[in-house]
Amino acid sequence: MSNTPTPSPAMFAGRRPSGPAYRVFTVAPAYGGELVITDGAKVEAVAIKAANTSISAVIIGEEGRGRERAVLPCPAVPDGDRLMVASVGTSQSGKPRLNAAQGAPSPDAAIIVFRTPMGFRGGNAHTGESVGWKCRCSASGSDATPDTCPQCAASRTGYSGPRREFAPFPGEIIARGRIAEGDAGRMGSGEQLVAVLKKDAVFRIRIFSDGRRRPSVYYGHWDGEKVVLMTAEERELLMDAQAEGTTAHVVDPGGDDGLELLREQLGAWLTAMGREHRNVRNTPEARRVRDLVGAALRGGRETELKAAHRAATSVRGTSLASFKLSQTSFRETPVATSQVAAQIPEESLADWERELYAEAGLV
């Protein structure tokens, strides 16, 4: 019989940090692949079989050949909970960990968990903003990328022509994981990060596939109150509008529980759309509302969320109300929301919509 004592969770506690506490956010894909921001980070249990115990941790990446899983221990956070505010510490082995914190977090930075997907047979990249262009012949510039290199005349559409250059990722990366497709990642791979991002530092996410599809590009930053995430097209339109002084004033949610409820229900609406028949989900109206909901979830502002909710509840058969009233059916049988909603009186739908607004405090 072994004399080795059974380890207790306290043995894995490590040293306590002295750094400031920051709010925690997650960047992850919603239904349809659109990247959205959610508050907090999911905490999971990591089994330590030899010690017959487990620890709570934030996990990114994957296990396997060509893949890499990164584990950030989160002592005192139960499995299944979300880590909302944390400080970065160091374990006894010298590796980083996240410690749940109480009190007001510092607005100077935020901890962001990037659960970034990868494109089909492609990958992803996390960088900073554009810093100009560069050609293989060593010519470079800080203006727009030219169609042909002024030094060697190579075309930008060719292999050796001028290419856009980007600054390194602006955050302090504390964990890095890798996801992949195929045996040993031969079909493509991408990275996932946990990073501390300073206020107003702009990051760029590029998700690309096998070259036959246009890559998805997102820009984001921490403004001291929330993480703002938008597509490259949305950012360009916003910058043009700001330059012309035509942007409208909007009210930020400020962490209001009611707006968080709307965010959760809009995410559920996107999931419900995936269960609809293609004749419902592929109508021009449904596609337009789906894009509107995705933009609202990325922006997270009060006016955007309210507008997206009103638009979503107007799509008969895929409304938030019909999903709410039929979610039990979803768990039991793959019943489409349009079939369930057809059995729900209009009065019930209207009553639940009023209930949602009242619960959200947005009446």
N, C-alpha and C positions, 0 to 999 in steps of 0.2 A: 504493500500500500504506500502510495506516494505521500511524502511529508510536505509537498508544495501546497501552500494555502490557496484557497479559492479567491481570485481577484474580486474586489468590490468596485462598484462604479466610481468610488472616490479615488481609486488608484489611477484613473484615467483623467482626473480633473486638471492636472497640469498647473502652470503658473497663471496667476491672474494678471490681466493687462493693466496698463496705466493710460492707454490712449482714450480719446473721446468716443462717445457713442454716436452712431449715425443711424438714420432710417434705412430700412432694407427694402429693396424692390426686386422684382423679377421681370425679365424680358423673355417672353416665350410665345410660340405661335398659338393662335386661336384656331377655331374651325375654319378651313379654307386656306390656312397657311399665313394669314396676316399676323404680324408681330404686334403684341399688345403689352402694356405695362400693368402689372398687378402689385398691390402692396404686400410686402413680406416675402419670405421664402419658405417653401415646404421643407419640413424637417422629417427625415426618415430614419429608421433603425438600421444600423449596420451590425450584423452578427459577428461576434468573435468566438468562433466555435471552440478553440482550444481553452478559452477561459470560461466557456459556458455562460456568456453574458452578451450584452449588446450595448452600443452607444448611440446617441442621437447625433445626426449629422446632416449637413446640406451636401447633397451629392450631385455632381455634374459629370458628363462624359459617360462612357460605356466600358464594360469589361470585354476582353477578348483580344485576339490578334489584330494589330493595326489600330487598336483602340486604347484609350486610357481613361480610367475612372479616377476622379479627384474627390476626396472626402475631407470635409471641413467639420470637425467635431463641434457640437453645440451643447455643452454640459447644461443640465437642469432644464432642458426644453423637451417636453414629452413628444414621443413619436406621433406624427400626424398633425401636430400643431404648426403654426406659421411663426417664423422668427420675424418680428416687426422692427425691433430696435436692437442694435448690437454694436459691440466694439471688437476690434481685431486684436487677438492675443496670440501667445505662443505656447505650444504644448511642451511637455517635459522633453520630448524628442527634438524640439527646436522647430517644429512645423507649425504653420498658422492654424488658428481655429477662430470660431466666432462665439462670443460670449453674450448671452442675452443681457440687456441693460435696462434699467429703470430710469425714469425721469425724462426731462426734455432733451431730445437729441440735438446735436450741433447742426446748424444749417450750412456749415462750410463744405460738407461733402455728403455723399450717400454711398451705401454699399449696394451694388447692382449684381444680381445673378443673371448671367447671359446664358439662357438655355436655347441658344440659337440653332435652328435646324440647318440642314444642308440641302442643296439642290440635288435633283436626280442625277447620279453619276457626276456630281460636281463637288462643291464645297462651300465654304464661307470665309469671310475675312472681317476682322475688327481693326479699324484704323482711326486716325484723326481726320481732320479736314484736308482738302486739296492744298498742296504747296506749289503747284505749277506743273510743268511737263518736262520730260527728258527723253532723248533719243539714244539709241544704241551707239551712235557715233559720238556721244558725250555732249551734244548740243542740248541746251535747256532754256527754260524761260518761266516767268511767273504769271504770264497772261494766259489767255485761252489756248488750248491745244491747237496748233496749226494743222491744216490738212496735209501739208508736206513739210518735211524738215528743211529749214532755211540753209542748213549746212551741207547735208548729203542728199537732199531731195527725195528721201524715202517717204512713202505715203503712210498716213496714220492708220490706214486699213490693212497695211501689210505687216509682216512679222517683225521687221526691224524699224518701223516708223516711230514717230513720237507717241509717248504714252503719258497718261496722267499720273502724277506722283502724289502720294498722300503721306501726311505726317504719321508717326507711330501712334499707337493707341494712347490716349492721354491719361488714362487711369493707372493706378497702382494695382497690378495684377497679383492677387494673393493665392489664386488657384487656377489651374488650367487643365481641362479635360479634353478628350477627343472622341468624336463619334465617327462612324464609317459605314460604308455599304460594301457588301461582297466579302469574299474570303480575304482576310488580312487587310481589308480596306482597299482592295485593288479597284473597286468601282468608284472610289471617291471618299473623301474624308473632310471633316470640318472640326473646328474647335469650339469649346464652351468655356466661359470664364466666370470667375468671381472677382470683382475689382472694386476698389475705392475710387470714386470719381469726384474730383473737386468741383466746386460750384462754377457754372458757365463753361466748363471744358466740354467741347463738342466731340462726340464720337460718331463713327460711321460704320454701319453694318452692311456688308454686301453678301447676298446669297445667290450663288450662281450654279447652273446645271451644266449639261454636256455641250453647251455651245449652240444648241438649237432653240434655246429659250432665252428670252431677255432676262438678265439678272434683276433681282429685287434689291433696292438700295434704300436704307433708312438712315436718318440723322437723329441724334438725340443729345440731350444735356440735362443736367440737374440745375434748377434755377433757385434752389434754396427752400422750395416748398414742395415741388413735385418733379418727377422725371418727365420731360416732354419728348415724345417720339413721333416722328412723321416721315413720310416717304420723301424721296428726293424731289418728286414733282410738287408735293404739298409745300415743301420748304422753299422751293423756287417761287411758287405763287405767293407765299406769305412774305418773302423778302421783297418781291416786287411791290406788293400792296403796302408794306411798311415804308418803302422808299417813296411811294406816291402819297402816303398819309391817308390811305383809304381803309385801313383795318378797323373793324368794329370792336367796341369794348365788350369784354366777356367777363363773367364772374367765375373765379376759380372755386373748385369744390372745397378746398381747405380741409380735407379729411372727414367730411361730413358722412355720418353713417347712412343717411338716406341716399346719397349719391353712390356710395359703395354698393348699396342694394341694387340700384339701377344698373351699375356696371355688371354685377353678377347676373342679373336677369337678361341683359343684352348678350352676355356670353352664352347663356342658355338658349337664347333665341337663335344664335348662329348654329349651335349644335342641333336644334330642332329643324333648322333648314336642311341639314344634311339628311334627315329622315323623310323629307318630302319627296313626292314623285317628281321626276324631272320636268314634267309639264307645269308644275307649280314653282319649283325653285329656279327655273331658267327663264321665267318671264322677264321682260324688260323692267317691270316694276320691282320684282323680287331682287334682281341683280343690282338695281339702283339703291334699294334700301339696304342690301347687304354691304355695299361699298360705304354707305353712310354710317352704318353701325360700326364697321371696322375703323373708320376714321374717328368716330366718337370715342371708341375704346382706347385708341392710341392717344388722342388728345386729352380726354378725361375732364373736360370743362363742363360746367353746369349746363350752359345753353346747348352745347353739342349733344350731351346725353339726353336732355329733355326732347330735343328735336328728333334724335334717333329713336327714342322710345315711342313718340307719337307716330313716326313713320312706320315703325315695326308693327305696332298694334293695328295699323290700318290695312296691313296685308292679311286678308282673310285666310284663315287656315294655318298661318305661321305666326300668329300674334303671340306676344308675351303672355297674354291672358290664357290662351288656349294651351300653351305649353305648361303654364303653372297648374292649370286644372287637370292636365292629362299626364303629368310626369309619373304617376303611379303606373299608368298603362305602359309607359315607355319601359319601365323596369320589368314588366311582366311579359309583354308581347310587343313586337315591332310595329305598333300601330302608328300610321302617319298622323300628324297633327291635323291635317285637313279632315280626315275621317272622324277624329275625336271631336273637333270643333263643330262639326256639323250637328252633333248631338247636344251641344251646349247652347242654351237660350242666349239670345243677344243681351238680355237684361243681366245675366250672370257675368258675361264678358265685361260689360260696362261697369258693373259693381266692382269687379276685381281691379279694373284699371283705376277706379277712384280710390280703392283701398291701397293700391300700390303708391299712388301719388301722396296719399295721406301719410302712409308709413314712411315715405321718403321725405316728408316735410316740404314738398314742392307744389302743394295745391295753390 
